[in-house]
Amino acid sequence: MSRKYNISDMTIVVTGATSGIGFAAARQLALKGAFVIGVGRNEEKCSEAIQKISEESPGARIRYIMADLSSLRQVRDLSARIRSVAAETGNDRIDVLVNNAGAFSNWYISTEEGFELQFTVNHLAPFLLTHELLPLLKNSEAGKVITVSSGSHYRTRIRWNDILMRKRYNCLLAYKQTKLANVLFTTELNRRLGPSSNIRAFAFDPGLVNTDIGLKGTAGIAKWIWQLRKNKGRSPDIPASEIVWLIENVDTPQSNEVYWKGCEPKAPSRYSRREDAAVRLWEISEKMCGVKWFSG
Ligand SMILES: NC(=O)c1ccc[n+]([C@@H]2O[C@H](COP(=O)([O-])OP(=O)(O)OC[C@H]3O[C@@H](n4cnc5c(N)ncnc54)[C@H](OP(=O)(O)O)[C@@H]3O)[C@@H](O)[C@H]2O)c1
């Protein structure tokens, strides 16, 4: 931690900016003067988000782009559209990418590319979007990639023999694995970027938050459990303000300062610190996304 960054100079991309933590973060960042590019999958919700933020702050610089992040084709298309919107500022630059969008699904759902839904939205989409936006992040004085992980990444592992859980799908284990993947991705991204890079990656743990994430891809008892559980959660405005704090205050993460919760670094799980697992996941993700990072 070293210096205070000025948010009003920044161009910030927030995925999943139509509800919960993502909407609250987009709103707070726009109120602080950032040029915010929100990403949502639903046109009506995108318009509502713009309207709410603009009513509160008529001068807010905010744009929304629609994309379904369960489609890697749409993630590629999204990054091209982000590049052209970001260019409106006159700088081909993104200062912060907040990979926040996340999904939970009771059922095995196969995506356009034939992958499992949670693995795609929660892990492959941030992996690919970060890859595609890296040239713009490199143009920032100090680029940040913040990926919203979860305390559910503790006490789990990657199922290497069936990473998409095609043979035996368990929704909770599938979700936990994606949140572990977020930490492994963040650690490996920092390792590959190297200590002299202008870009730093962080995994953010929002704690238990009162949002509808567990009501969207669920039914029956799972829906009922989340309905009860979410009421014990914090308002989305609190983790959103912690994301804002991270953007404003935190500089180069040391090896043990990759995972942040409540404005403090926290040790992530022992498994998430395994370099062999991070490298293996990275290589699998590259193949699935059809990209090769840092080649040449
Ligand atoms: N809530 C918690 O207690 C908690 C705890 C730990 C971690 N997290 C993490 O926090 C992040 C935000 O979740 P939240 O709790 O704020 O839930 P949320 O209110 O449901 O927000 C999720 C956001 O992701 C979007 N999204 C979902 N699937 C998408 C897709 N296929 N394509 C594009 N966008 C998609 C949603 O769009 P719609 O508005 O259209 O649904 C929404 O904007 C997630 O990564 C989640 O894993 C949450």
The ligand as an SDF file (V2000), in Angstrom:
LIG
                    3D

 48 52  0  0  0  0  0  0  0  0999 V2000
  -23.8960  -12.5980   -2.3610 N   0  0  0  0  0  0  0  0  0  0  0  0
  -22.9350  -13.1600   -1.6580 C   0  0  0  0  0  0  0  0  0  0  0  0
  -23.0910  -13.4950   -0.4640 O   0  0  0  0  0  0  0  0  0  0  0  0
  -21.5950  -13.4260   -2.2890 C   0  0  0  0  0  0  0  0  0  0  0  0
  -20.5970  -13.9760   -1.4670 C   0  0  0  0  0  0  0  0  0  0  0  0
  -19.3500  -14.2350   -2.0210 C   0  0  0  0  0  0  0  0  0  0  0  0
  -19.1070  -13.9270   -3.3440 C   0  0  0  0  0  0  0  0  0  0  0  0
  -20.0940  -13.3940   -4.1120 N   0  0  0  0  0  0  0  0  0  0  0  0
  -19.7650  -13.0800   -5.5200 C   0  0  0  0  0  0  0  0  0  0  0  0
  -20.1200  -11.7450   -5.7780 O   0  0  0  0  0  0  0  0  0  0  0  0
  -20.3240  -11.5650   -7.1830 C   0  0  0  0  0  0  0  0  0  0  0  0
  -21.5820  -10.7480   -7.4040 C   0  0  0  0  0  0  0  0  0  0  0  0
  -22.6870  -11.5010   -6.9320 O   0  0  0  0  0  0  0  0  0  0  0  0
  -23.9560  -10.8760   -6.1980 P   0  0  0  0  0  0  0  0  0  0  0  0
  -24.0720  -11.5640   -4.8970 O   0  0  0  0  0  0  0  0  0  0  0  0
  -23.9080   -9.4040   -6.2630 O   0  0  0  0  0  0  0  0  0  0  0  0
  -25.1330  -11.4740   -7.1130 O   0  0  0  0  0  0  0  0  0  0  0  0
  -26.1700  -10.7960   -8.1110 P   0  0  0  0  0  0  0  0  0  0  0  0
  -26.8900   -9.6870   -7.4410 O   0  0  0  0  0  0  0  0  0  0  0  0
  -26.9520  -11.9170   -8.6890 O   0  0  0  0  0  0  0  0  0  0  0  0
  -25.2280  -10.1640   -9.2160 O   0  0  0  0  0  0  0  0  0  0  0  0
  -24.6160  -10.9580  -10.1950 C   0  0  0  0  0  0  0  0  0  0  0  0
  -24.4080  -10.1320  -11.4320 C   0  0  0  0  0  0  0  0  0  0  0  0
  -23.8750  -10.9880  -12.4710 O   0  0  0  0  0  0  0  0  0  0  0  0
  -24.7440  -10.9080  -13.6050 C   0  0  0  0  0  0  0  0  0  0  0  0
  -24.7270  -12.1550  -14.3660 N   0  0  0  0  0  0  0  0  0  0  0  0
  -25.1040  -13.3810  -13.9630 C   0  0  0  0  0  0  0  0  0  0  0  0
  -24.9930  -14.2580  -14.9750 N   0  0  0  0  0  0  0  0  0  0  0  0
  -24.5540  -13.5640  -16.0470 C   0  0  0  0  0  0  0  0  0  0  0  0
  -24.2760  -13.8810  -17.3980 C   0  0  0  0  0  0  0  0  0  0  0  0
  -24.4650  -15.1180  -17.8840 N   0  0  0  0  0  0  0  0  0  0  0  0
  -23.8510  -12.9070  -18.2310 N   0  0  0  0  0  0  0  0  0  0  0  0
  -23.6960  -11.6370  -17.7860 C   0  0  0  0  0  0  0  0  0  0  0  0
  -23.9480  -11.2680  -16.5100 N   0  0  0  0  0  0  0  0  0  0  0  0
  -24.3740  -12.2160  -15.6640 C   0  0  0  0  0  0  0  0  0  0  0  0
  -26.1080  -10.6120  -13.0190 C   0  0  0  0  0  0  0  0  0  0  0  0
  -27.0180  -10.1170  -13.9950 O   0  0  0  0  0  0  0  0  0  0  0  0
  -28.6090   -9.9530  -13.6570 P   0  0  0  0  0  0  0  0  0  0  0  0
  -28.7370   -8.6750  -12.8850 O   0  0  0  0  0  0  0  0  0  0  0  0
  -29.2330   -9.8970  -15.0160 O   0  0  0  0  0  0  0  0  0  0  0  0
  -29.0140  -11.1670  -12.8670 O   0  0  0  0  0  0  0  0  0  0  0  0
  -25.7360   -9.5860  -11.9720 C   0  0  0  0  0  0  0  0  0  0  0  0
  -25.5240   -8.3380  -12.5620 O   0  0  0  0  0  0  0  0  0  0  0  0
  -20.3610  -12.9710   -7.7780 C   0  0  0  0  0  0  0  0  0  0  0  0
  -19.1280  -13.2370   -8.4230 O   0  0  0  0  0  0  0  0  0  0  0  0
  -20.5230  -13.8680   -6.5690 C   0  0  0  0  0  0  0  0  0  0  0  0
  -19.9780  -15.1480   -6.7670 O   0  0  0  0  0  0  0  0  0  0  0  0
  -21.3370  -13.1380   -3.6150 C   0  0  0  0  0  0  0  0  0  0  0  0
  1  2  1  0
  2  3  2  0
  2  4  1  0
  4  5  1  0
  4 48  2  0
  5  6  2  0
  6  7  1  0
  7  8  2  0
  8  9  1  0
  8 48  1  0
  9 10  1  0
  9 46  1  0
 10 11  1  0
 11 12  1  0
 11 44  1  0
 12 13  1  0
 13 14  1  0
 14 15  2  0
 14 16  1  0
 14 17  1  0
 17 18  1  0
 18 19  2  0
 18 20  1  0
 18 21  1  0
 21 22  1  0
 22 23  1  0
 23 24  1  0
 23 42  1  0
 24 25  1  0
 25 26  1  0
 25 36  1  0
 26 27  1  0
 26 35  1  0
 27 28  2  0
 28 29  1  0
 29 30  1  0
 29 35  2  0
 30 31  1  0
 30 32  2  0
 32 33  1  0
 33 34  2  0
 34 35  1  0
 36 37  1  0
 36 42  1  0
 37 38  1  0
 38 39  2  0
 38 40  1  0
 38 41  1  0
 42 43  1  0
 44 45  1  0
 44 46  1  0
 46 47  1  0
M  CHG  2   8   1  16  -1
M  END
$$$$
